[in-house]
Amino acid sequence: MPSSHNGSAPGLRPGPFWASRFDSGRRRFIRLIVKNIRRLKYCVPINHIMREEIKNNWEQAKADLKTAENSLKSGDYYASIFWCQQSLEKALKSYIFLYKKESPFIHSLIKLGRIAEIPKKFEASLKNISPEYYATRYADASSDVPYKLYTKEDNTKILNDTKEIIEWINTQMKE
């Protein structure tokens, strides 16, 4: 059967108006593809981004731990405890991101510890430190202003627990 098809799509009337719209649309589409292919050369691989985020969180966790130690030395016990909590949160998130390939948007050390599947011996410490995220920052979260709530003994225990957990995470991340 002879075809009356002259290069246009079936069912559409050929004509200069339709043909020019089709061609300009196709040209725009091709230009868009070429432009995006050129951009891909400058993209950073996803694995590299993940490694950078893990490394950055881990470095910040260690810096927060140092700040906690400095705050203890200066007698700012509430600040030291806050930085212990922050250090643990970032260290746990780094560990989770490394092994579970997810970055949970939560602050609860208890939940982060469960996701990370840390040893049971650390659960009590995480339960003790986790509420300090609020108590060290907000006067209405406790019976008094945060800087009056903590003693050197409280702080030393929390700091030692924090160091122990971070040391465990450090050994796991090196494996």
Secondary structure, 3 states (H helix, E strand, C coil): CCCCCCCCCCCCCCCHHHHHHHHHHHHHHHHHHHHHHHHHCCCCCHHHHHHHHHHHHHHHHHHHHHHHHHHHHHCCHHHHHHHHHHHHHHHHHHHHHHHHCCCCCCCCHHHHHHHHCCCHHHHHHHHHHCCHHHHCCCHHHCCCCHHHHCCHHHHHHHHHHHHHHHHHHHHHHHC
